[in-house]
Amino acid sequence: MRKISYVIKVTDEDLKDFAQDHVEAGAKLSDSISGDFKGFTLAFGVDDEFWQHWYVAKENTALFITYNCKAVDREVEIDGIKTMVASLKTT
């Protein structure tokens, strides 16, 4: 008997679908390479808060990463957050 295996790959279209509510609200997606993962990121402000979301994938694994802080703290923290996200690896 032959074994059949299926590998489902997460596509760019899948990632865009995950972000659709924010895109419809006016957020712009930017390409993102996050370590071993690639996809999209978007950033937006709500009241006095800054938010950044990453929608990234590798093969059949999708990640949704979110970060927020007070808007006044954005410049202090964002480089460290981007470094952490850029260090993502698969095992």
Phi and psi restraints in degrees (range 20) as a CNS / XPLOR table:
assign (resid 1 and name C) (resid 2 and name N)
       (resid 2 and name CA) (resid 2 and name C) 1.0 -89.1 20.0 2
assign (resid 2 and name N) (resid 2 and name CA)
       (resid 2 and name C) (resid 3 and name N) 1.0 133.0 20.0 2
assign (resid 2 and name C) (resid 3 and name N)
       (resid 3 and name CA) (resid 3 and name C) 1.0 -86.3 20.0 2
assign (resid 3 and name N) (resid 3 and name CA)
       (resid 3 and name C) (resid 4 and name N) 1.0 131.2 20.0 2
assign (resid 3 and name C) (resid 4 and name N)
       (resid 4 and name CA) (resid 4 and name C) 1.0 -111.0 20.0 2
assign (resid 4 and name N) (resid 4 and name CA)
       (resid 4 and name C) (resid 5 and name N) 1.0 128.2 20.0 2
assign (resid 4 and name C) (resid 5 and name N)
       (resid 5 and name CA) (resid 5 and name C) 1.0 -123.4 20.0 2
assign (resid 5 and name N) (resid 5 and name CA)
       (resid 5 and name C) (resid 6 and name N) 1.0 148.4 20.0 2
assign (resid 5 and name C) (resid 6 and name N)
       (resid 6 and name CA) (resid 6 and name C) 1.0 -120.3 20.0 2
assign (resid 6 and name N) (resid 6 and name CA)
       (resid 6 and name C) (resid 7 and name N) 1.0 133.2 20.0 2
assign (resid 6 and name C) (resid 7 and name N)
       (resid 7 and name CA) (resid 7 and name C) 1.0 -115.5 20.0 2
assign (resid 7 and name N) (resid 7 and name CA)
       (resid 7 and name C) (resid 8 and name N) 1.0 119.1 20.0 2
assign (resid 7 and name C) (resid 8 and name N)
       (resid 8 and name CA) (resid 8 and name C) 1.0 -93.2 20.0 2
assign (resid 8 and name N) (resid 8 and name CA)
       (resid 8 and name C) (resid 9 and name N) 1.0 124.9 20.0 2
assign (resid 8 and name C) (resid 9 and name N)
       (resid 9 and name CA) (resid 9 and name C) 1.0 -100.5 20.0 2
assign (resid 9 and name N) (resid 9 and name CA)
       (resid 9 and name C) (resid 10 and name N) 1.0 131.9 20.0 2
assign (resid 9 and name C) (resid 10 and name N)
       (resid 10 and name CA) (resid 10 and name C) 1.0 -76.7 20.0 2
assign (resid 10 and name N) (resid 10 and name CA)
       (resid 10 and name C) (resid 11 and name N) 1.0 126.0 20.0 2
assign (resid 10 and name C) (resid 11 and name N)
       (resid 11 and name CA) (resid 11 and name C) 1.0 -99.8 20.0 2
assign (resid 11 and name N) (resid 11 and name CA)
       (resid 11 and name C) (resid 12 and name N) 1.0 166.7 20.0 2
assign (resid 11 and name C) (resid 12 and name N)
       (resid 12 and name CA) (resid 12 and name C) 1.0 -59.0 20.0 2
assign (resid 12 and name N) (resid 12 and name CA)
       (resid 12 and name C) (resid 13 and name N) 1.0 -37.3 20.0 2
assign (resid 12 and name C) (resid 13 and name N)
       (resid 13 and name CA) (resid 13 and name C) 1.0 -63.9 20.0 2
assign (resid 13 and name N) (resid 13 and name CA)
       (resid 13 and name C) (resid 14 and name N) 1.0 -39.0 20.0 2
assign (resid 13 and name C) (resid 14 and name N)
       (resid 14 and name CA) (resid 14 and name C) 1.0 -59.8 20.0 2
assign (resid 14 and name N) (resid 14 and name CA)
       (resid 14 and name C) (resid 15 and name N) 1.0 -46.9 20.0 2
assign (resid 14 and name C) (resid 15 and name N)
       (resid 15 and name CA) (resid 15 and name C) 1.0 -62.8 20.0 2
assign (resid 15 and name N) (resid 15 and name CA)
       (resid 15 and name C) (resid 16 and name N) 1.0 -40.7 20.0 2
assign (resid 15 and name C) (resid 16 and name N)
       (resid 16 and name CA) (resid 16 and name C) 1.0 -64.4 20.0 2
assign (resid 16 and name N) (resid 16 and name CA)
       (resid 16 and name C) (resid 17 and name N) 1.0 -36.6 20.0 2
assign (resid 16 and name C) (resid 17 and name N)
       (resid 17 and name CA) (resid 17 and name C) 1.0 -62.3 20.0 2
assign (resid 17 and name N) (resid 17 and name CA)
       (resid 17 and name C) (resid 18 and name N) 1.0 -40.1 20.0 2
assign (resid 17 and name C) (resid 18 and name N)
       (resid 18 and name CA) (resid 18 and name C) 1.0 -61.3 20.0 2
assign (resid 18 and name N) (resid 18 and name CA)
       (resid 18 and name C) (resid 19 and name N) 1.0 -34.2 20.0 2
assign (resid 18 and name C) (resid 19 and name N)
       (resid 19 and name CA) (resid 19 and name C) 1.0 -91.5 20.0 2
assign (resid 19 and name N) (resid 19 and name CA)
       (resid 19 and name C) (resid 20 and name N) 1.0 2.2 20.0 2
assign (resid 19 and name C) (resid 20 and name N)
       (resid 20 and name CA) (resid 20 and name C) 1.0 -54.9 20.0 2
assign (resid 20 and name N) (resid 20 and name CA)
       (resid 20 and name C) (resid 21 and name N) 1.0 -41.7 20.0 2
assign (resid 20 and name C) (resid 21 and name N)
       (resid 21 and name CA) (resid 21 and name C) 1.0 -59.3 20.0 2
assign (resid 21 and name N) (resid 21 and name CA)
       (resid 21 and name C) (resid 22 and name N) 1.0 -41.2 20.0 2
assign (resid 21 and name C) (resid 22 and name N)
       (resid 22 and name CA) (resid 22 and name C) 1.0 -72.1 20.0 2
assign (resid 22 and name N) (resid 22 and name CA)
       (resid 22 and name C) (resid 23 and name N) 1.0 -36.9 20.0 2
assign (resid 22 and name C) (resid 23 and name N)
       (resid 23 and name CA) (resid 23 and name C) 1.0 -64.7 20.0 2
assign (resid 23 and name N) (resid 23 and name CA)
       (resid 23 and name C) (resid 24 and name N) 1.0 -44.0 20.0 2
assign (resid 23 and name C) (resid 24 and name N)
       (resid 24 and name CA) (resid 24 and name C) 1.0 -63.2 20.0 2
assign (resid 24 and name N) (resid 24 and name CA)
       (resid 24 and name C) (resid 25 and name N) 1.0 -26.9 20.0 2
assign (resid 24 and name C) (resid 25 and name N)
       (resid 25 and name CA) (resid 25 and name C) 1.0 -83.7 20.0 2
assign (resid 25 and name N) (resid 25 and name CA)
       (resid 25 and name C) (resid 26 and name N) 1.0 -1.4 20.0 2
assign (resid 25 and name C) (resid 26 and name N)
       (resid 26 and name CA) (resid 26 and name C) 1.0 111.0 20.0 2
assign (resid 26 and name N) (resid 26 and name CA)
       (resid 26 and name C) (resid 27 and name N) 1.0 -3.3 20.0 2
assign (resid 26 and name C) (resid 27 and name N)
       (resid 27 and name CA) (resid 27 and name C) 1.0 -71.3 20.0 2
assign (resid 27 and name N) (resid 27 and name CA)
       (resid 27 and name C) (resid 28 and name N) 1.0 144.8 20.0 2
assign (resid 27 and name C) (resid 28 and name N)
       (resid 28 and name CA) (resid 28 and name C) 1.0 -104.3 20.0 2
assign (resid 28 and name N) (resid 28 and name CA)
       (resid 28 and name C) (resid 29 and name N) 1.0 129.7 20.0 2
assign (resid 28 and name C) (resid 29 and name N)
       (resid 29 and name CA) (resid 29 and name C) 1.0 -80.6 20.0 2
assign (resid 29 and name N) (resid 29 and name CA)
       (resid 29 and name C) (resid 30 and name N) 1.0 138.6 20.0 2
assign (resid 29 and name C) (resid 30 and name N)
       (resid 30 and name CA) (resid 30 and name C) 1.0 -121.6 20.0 2
assign (resid 30 and name N) (resid 30 and name CA)
       (resid 30 and name C) (resid 31 and name N) 1.0 145.2 20.0 2
assign (resid 30 and name C) (resid 31 and name N)
       (resid 31 and name CA) (resid 31 and name C) 1.0 -60.9 20.0 2
assign (resid 31 and name N) (resid 31 and name CA)
       (resid 31 and name C) (resid 32 and name N) 1.0 145.7 20.0 2
assign (resid 31 and name C) (resid 32 and name N)
       (resid 32 and name CA) (resid 32 and name C) 1.0 -141.4 20.0 2
assign (resid 32 and name N) (resid 32 and name CA)
       (resid 32 and name C) (resid 33 and name N) 1.0 133.1 20.0 2
assign (resid 32 and name C) (resid 33 and name N)
       (resid 33 and name CA) (resid 33 and name C) 1.0 -113.4 20.0 2
assign (resid 33 and name N) (resid 33 and name CA)
       (resid 33 and name C) (resid 34 and name N) 1.0 119.1 20.0 2
assign (resid 33 and name C) (resid 34 and name N)
       (resid 34 and name CA) (resid 34 and name C) 1.0 -122.0 20.0 2
assign (resid 34 and name N) (resid 34 and name CA)
       (resid 34 and name C) (resid 35 and name N) 1.0 86.8 20.0 2
assign (resid 34 and name C) (resid 35 and name N)
       (resid 35 and name CA) (resid 35 and name C) 1.0 63.4 20.0 2
assign (resid 35 and name N) (resid 35 and name CA)
       (resid 35 and name C) (resid 36 and name N) 1.0 -123.9 20.0 2
assign (resid 35 and name C) (resid 36 and name N)
       (resid 36 and name CA) (resid 36 and name C) 1.0 -79.4 20.0 2
assign (resid 36 and name N) (resid 36 and name CA)
       (resid 36 and name C) (resid 37 and name N) 1.0 -4.8 20.0 2
assign (resid 36 and name C) (resid 37 and name N)
       (resid 37 and name CA) (resid 37 and name C) 1.0 -107.7 20.0 2
assign (resid 37 and name N) (resid 37 and name CA)
       (resid 37 and name C) (resid 38 and name N) 1.0 152.2 20.0 2
assign (resid 37 and name C) (resid 38 and name N)
       (resid 38 and name CA) (resid 38 and name C) 1.0 -139.0 20.0 2
assign (resid 38 and name N) (resid 38 and name CA)
       (resid 38 and name C) (resid 39 and name N) 1.0 155.6 20.0 2
assign (resid 38 and name C) (resid 39 and name N)
       (resid 39 and name CA) (resid 39 and name C) 1.0 168.7 20.0 2
assign (resid 39 and name N) (resid 39 and name CA)
       (resid 39 and name C) (resid 40 and name N) 1.0 -124.9 20.0 2
assign (resid 39 and name C) (resid 40 and name N)
       (resid 40 and name CA) (resid 40 and name C) 1.0 -139.4 20.0 2
assign (resid 40 and name N) (resid 40 and name CA)
       (resid 40 and name C) (resid 41 and name N) 1.0 157.1 20.0 2
assign (resid 40 and name C) (resid 41 and name N)
       (resid 41 and name CA) (resid 41 and name C) 1.0 -135.4 20.0 2
assign (resid 41 and name N) (resid 41 and name CA)
       (resid 41 and name C) (resid 42 and name N) 1.0 157.1 20.0 2
assign (resid 41 and name C) (resid 42 and name N)
       (resid 42 and name CA) (resid 42 and name C) 1.0 -147.2 20.0 2
assign (resid 42 and name N) (resid 42 and name CA)
       (resid 42 and name C) (resid 43 and name N) 1.0 153.2 20.0 2
assign (resid 42 and name C) (resid 43 and name N)
       (resid 43 and name CA) (resid 43 and name C) 1.0 -133.8 20.0 2
assign (resid 43 and name N) (resid 43 and name CA)
       (resid 43 and name C) (resid 44 and name N) 1.0 146.5 20.0 2
assign (resid 43 and name C) (resid 44 and name N)
       (resid 44 and name CA) (resid 44 and name C) 1.0 -158.8 20.0 2
assign (resid 44 and name N) (resid 44 and name CA)
       (resid 44 and name C) (resid 45 and name N) 1.0 163.9 20.0 2
assign (resid 44 and name C) (resid 45 and name N)
       (resid 45 and name CA) (resid 45 and name C) 1.0 -116.7 20.0 2
assign (resid 45 and name N) (resid 45 and name CA)
       (resid 45 and name C) (resid 46 and name N) 1.0 143.3 20.0 2
assign (resid 45 and name C) (resid 46 and name N)
       (resid 46 and name CA) (resid 46 and name C) 1.0 -135.4 20.0 2
assign (resid 46 and name N) (resid 46 and name CA)
       (resid 46 and name C) (resid 47 and name N) 1.0 120.2 20.0 2
assign (resid 46 and name C) (resid 47 and name N)
       (resid 47 and name CA) (resid 47 and name C) 1.0 53.0 20.0 2
assign (resid 47 and name N) (resid 47 and name CA)
       (resid 47 and name C) (resid 48 and name N) 1.0 -119.6 20.0 2
assign (resid 47 and name C) (resid 48 and name N)
       (resid 48 and name CA) (resid 48 and name C) 1.0 -106.2 20.0 2
assign (resid 48 and name N) (resid 48 and name CA)
       (resid 48 and name C) (resid 49 and name N) 1.0 24.7 20.0 2
assign (resid 48 and name C) (resid 49 and name N)
       (resid 49 and name CA) (resid 49 and name C) 1.0 -114.4 20.0 2
assign (resid 49 and name N) (resid 49 and name CA)
       (resid 49 and name C) (resid 50 and name N) 1.0 145.9 20.0 2
assign (resid 49 and name C) (resid 50 and name N)
       (resid 50 and name CA) (resid 50 and name C) 1.0 -106.0 20.0 2
assign (resid 50 and name N) (resid 50 and name CA)
       (resid 50 and name C) (resid 51 and name N) 1.0 137.2 20.0 2
assign (resid 50 and name C) (resid 51 and name N)
       (resid 51 and name CA) (resid 51 and name C) 1.0 -128.2 20.0 2
assign (resid 51 and name N) (resid 51 and name CA)
       (resid 51 and name C) (resid 52 and name N) 1.0 142.4 20.0 2
assign (resid 51 and name C) (resid 52 and name N)
       (resid 52 and name CA) (resid 52 and name C) 1.0 -135.9 20.0 2
assign (resid 52 and name N) (resid 52 and name CA)
       (resid 52 and name C) (resid 53 and name N) 1.0 133.9 20.0 2
assign (resid 52 and name C) (resid 53 and name N)
       (resid 53 and name CA) (resid 53 and name C) 1.0 -119.8 20.0 2
assign (resid 53 and name N) (resid 53 and name CA)
       (resid 53 and name C) (resid 54 and name N) 1.0 142.2 20.0 2
assign (resid 53 and name C) (resid 54 and name N)
       (resid 54 and name CA) (resid 54 and name C) 1.0 -120.0 20.0 2
assign (resid 54 and name N) (resid 54 and name CA)
       (resid 54 and name C) (resid 55 and name N) 1.0 132.4 20.0 2
assign (resid 54 and name C) (resid 55 and name N)
       (resid 55 and name CA) (resid 55 and name C) 1.0 -119.2 20.0 2
assign (resid 55 and name N) (resid 55 and name CA)
       (resid 55 and name C) (resid 56 and name N) 1.0 99.9 20.0 2
assign (resid 55 and name C) (resid 56 and name N)
       (resid 56 and name CA) (resid 56 and name C) 1.0 -131.8 20.0 2
assign (resid 56 and name N) (resid 56 and name CA)
       (resid 56 and name C) (resid 57 and name N) 1.0 158.7 20.0 2
assign (resid 56 and name C) (resid 57 and name N)
       (resid 57 and name CA) (resid 57 and name C) 1.0 -151.7 20.0 2
assign (resid 57 and name N) (resid 57 and name CA)
       (resid 57 and name C) (resid 58 and name N) 1.0 159.3 20.0 2
assign (resid 57 and name C) (resid 58 and name N)
       (resid 58 and name CA) (resid 58 and name C) 1.0 -144.4 20.0 2
assign (resid 58 and name N) (resid 58 and name CA)
       (resid 58 and name C) (resid 59 and name N) 1.0 120.7 20.0 2
assign (resid 58 and name C) (resid 59 and name N)
       (resid 59 and name CA) (resid 59 and name C) 1.0 53.5 20.0 2
assign (resid 59 and name N) (resid 59 and name CA)
       (resid 59 and name C) (resid 60 and name N) 1.0 -112.5 20.0 2
assign (resid 59 and name C) (resid 60 and name N)
       (resid 60 and name CA) (resid 60 and name C) 1.0 -102.4 20.0 2
assign (resid 60 and name N) (resid 60 and name CA)
       (resid 60 and name C) (resid 61 and name N) 1.0 15.8 20.0 2
assign (resid 60 and name C) (resid 61 and name N)
       (resid 61 and name CA) (resid 61 and name C) 1.0 -115.7 20.0 2
assign (resid 61 and name N) (resid 61 and name CA)
       (resid 61 and name C) (resid 62 and name N) 1.0 124.4 20.0 2
assign (resid 61 and name C) (resid 62 and name N)
       (resid 62 and name CA) (resid 62 and name C) 1.0 -113.4 20.0 2
assign (resid 62 and name N) (resid 62 and name CA)
       (resid 62 and name C) (resid 63 and name N) 1.0 141.5 20.0 2
assign (resid 62 and name C) (resid 63 and name N)
       (resid 63 and name CA) (resid 63 and name C) 1.0 -123.3 20.0 2
assign (resid 63 and name N) (resid 63 and name CA)
       (resid 63 and name C) (resid 64 and name N) 1.0 137.9 20.0 2
assign (resid 63 and name C) (resid 64 and name N)
       (resid 64 and name CA) (resid 64 and name C) 1.0 -115.5 20.0 2
assign (resid 64 and name N) (resid 64 and name CA)
       (resid 64 and name C) (resid 65 and name N) 1.0 115.5 20.0 2
assign (resid 64 and name C) (resid 65 and name N)
       (resid 65 and name CA) (resid 65 and name C) 1.0 -116.3 20.0 2
assign (resid 65 and name N) (resid 65 and name CA)
       (resid 65 and name C) (resid 66 and name N) 1.0 133.2 20.0 2
assign (resid 65 and name C) (resid 66 and name N)
       (resid 66 and name CA) (resid 66 and name C) 1.0 -130.8 20.0 2
assign (resid 66 and name N) (resid 66 and name CA)
       (resid 66 and name C) (resid 67 and name N) 1.0 144.2 20.0 2
assign (resid 66 and name C) (resid 67 and name N)
       (resid 67 and name CA) (resid 67 and name C) 1.0 -139.2 20.0 2
assign (resid 67 and name N) (resid 67 and name CA)
       (resid 67 and name C) (resid 68 and name N) 1.0 138.1 20.0 2
assign (resid 67 and name C) (resid 68 and name N)
       (resid 68 and name CA) (resid 68 and name C) 1.0 -146.4 20.0 2
assign (resid 68 and name N) (resid 68 and name CA)
       (resid 68 and name C) (resid 69 and name N) 1.0 155.7 20.0 2
assign (resid 68 and name C) (resid 69 and name N)
       (resid 69 and name CA) (resid 69 and name C) 1.0 -158.3 20.0 2
assign (resid 69 and name N) (resid 69 and name CA)
       (resid 69 and name C) (resid 70 and name N) 1.0 173.2 20.0 2
assign (resid 69 and name C) (resid 70 and name N)
       (resid 70 and name CA) (resid 70 and name C) 1.0 -64.8 20.0 2
assign (resid 70 and name N) (resid 70 and name CA)
       (resid 70 and name C) (resid 71 and name N) 1.0 141.8 20.0 2
assign (resid 70 and name C) (resid 71 and name N)
       (resid 71 and name CA) (resid 71 and name C) 1.0 -55.3 20.0 2
assign (resid 71 and name N) (resid 71 and name CA)
       (resid 71 and name C) (resid 72 and name N) 1.0 -36.0 20.0 2
assign (resid 71 and name C) (resid 72 and name N)
       (resid 72 and name CA) (resid 72 and name C) 1.0 -69.4 20.0 2
assign (resid 72 and name N) (resid 72 and name CA)
       (resid 72 and name C) (resid 73 and name N) 1.0 -19.6 20.0 2
assign (resid 72 and name C) (resid 73 and name N)
       (resid 73 and name CA) (resid 73 and name C) 1.0 -93.6 20.0 2
assign (resid 73 and name N) (resid 73 and name CA)
       (resid 73 and name C) (resid 74 and name N) 1.0 -3.8 20.0 2
assign (resid 73 and name C) (resid 74 and name N)
       (resid 74 and name CA) (resid 74 and name C) 1.0 -54.2 20.0 2
assign (resid 74 and name N) (resid 74 and name CA)
       (resid 74 and name C) (resid 75 and name N) 1.0 -51.3 20.0 2
assign (resid 74 and name C) (resid 75 and name N)
       (resid 75 and name CA) (resid 75 and name C) 1.0 -65.2 20.0 2
assign (resid 75 and name N) (resid 75 and name CA)
       (resid 75 and name C) (resid 76 and name N) 1.0 -27.9 20.0 2
assign (resid 75 and name C) (resid 76 and name N)
       (resid 76 and name CA) (resid 76 and name C) 1.0 -72.4 20.0 2
assign (resid 76 and name N) (resid 76 and name CA)
       (resid 76 and name C) (resid 77 and name N) 1.0 -37.8 20.0 2
assign (resid 76 and name C) (resid 77 and name N)
       (resid 77 and name CA) (resid 77 and name C) 1.0 -102.7 20.0 2
assign (resid 77 and name N) (resid 77 and name CA)
       (resid 77 and name C) (resid 78 and name N) 1.0 -24.2 20.0 2
assign (resid 77 and name C) (resid 78 and name N)
       (resid 78 and name CA) (resid 78 and name C) 1.0 -63.7 20.0 2
assign (resid 78 and name N) (resid 78 and name CA)
       (resid 78 and name C) (resid 79 and name N) 1.0 -35.6 20.0 2
assign (resid 78 and name C) (resid 79 and name N)
       (resid 79 and name CA) (resid 79 and name C) 1.0 -63.3 20.0 2
assign (resid 79 and name N) (resid 79 and name CA)
       (resid 79 and name C) (resid 80 and name N) 1.0 -41.1 20.0 2
assign (resid 79 and name C) (resid 80 and name N)
       (resid 80 and name CA) (resid 80 and name C) 1.0 -65.4 20.0 2
assign (resid 80 and name N) (resid 80 and name CA)
       (resid 80 and name C) (resid 81 and name N) 1.0 -39.3 20.0 2
assign (resid 80 and name C) (resid 81 and name N)
       (resid 81 and name CA) (resid 81 and name C) 1.0 -65.3 20.0 2
assign (resid 81 and name N) (resid 81 and name CA)
       (resid 81 and name C) (resid 82 and name N) 1.0 -45.3 20.0 2
assign (resid 81 and name C) (resid 82 and name N)
       (resid 82 and name CA) (resid 82 and name C) 1.0 -62.7 20.0 2
assign (resid 82 and name N) (resid 82 and name CA)
       (resid 82 and name C) (resid 83 and name N) 1.0 -36.1 20.0 2
assign (resid 82 and name C) (resid 83 and name N)
       (resid 83 and name CA) (resid 83 and name C) 1.0 -64.4 20.0 2
assign (resid 83 and name N) (resid 83 and name CA)
       (resid 83 and name C) (resid 84 and name N) 1.0 -42.9 20.0 2
assign (resid 83 and name C) (resid 84 and name N)
       (resid 84 and name CA) (resid 84 and name C) 1.0 -62.3 20.0 2
assign (resid 84 and name N) (resid 84 and name CA)
       (resid 84 and name C) (resid 85 and name N) 1.0 -46.8 20.0 2
assign (resid 84 and name C) (resid 85 and name N)
       (resid 85 and name CA) (resid 85 and name C) 1.0 -64.0 20.0 2
assign (resid 85 and name N) (resid 85 and name CA)
       (resid 85 and name C) (resid 86 and name N) 1.0 -37.9 20.0 2
assign (resid 85 and name C) (resid 86 and name N)
       (resid 86 and name CA) (resid 86 and name C) 1.0 -68.0 20.0 2
assign (resid 86 and name N) (resid 86 and name CA)
       (resid 86 and name C) (resid 87 and name N) 1.0 -15.3 20.0 2
assign (resid 86 and name C) (resid 87 and name N)
       (resid 87 and name CA) (resid 87 and name C) 1.0 -91.8 20.0 2
assign (resid 87 and name N) (resid 87 and name CA)
       (resid 87 and name C) (resid 88 and name N) 1.0 3.6 20.0 2
assign (resid 87 and name C) (resid 88 and name N)
       (resid 88 and name CA) (resid 88 and name C) 1.0 -60.8 20.0 2
assign (resid 88 and name N) (resid 88 and name CA)
       (resid 88 and name C) (resid 89 and name N) 1.0 131.1 20.0 2
assign (resid 88 and name C) (resid 89 and name N)
       (resid 89 and name CA) (resid 89 and name C) 1.0 -132.3 20.0 2
assign (resid 89 and name N) (resid 89 and name CA)
       (resid 89 and name C) (resid 90 and name N) 1.0 151.3 20.0 2
assign (resid 89 and name C) (resid 90 and name N)
       (resid 90 and name CA) (resid 90 and name C) 1.0 -96.2 20.0 2
assign (resid 90 and name N) (resid 90 and name CA)
       (resid 90 and name C) (resid 91 and name N) 1.0 157.6 20.0 2
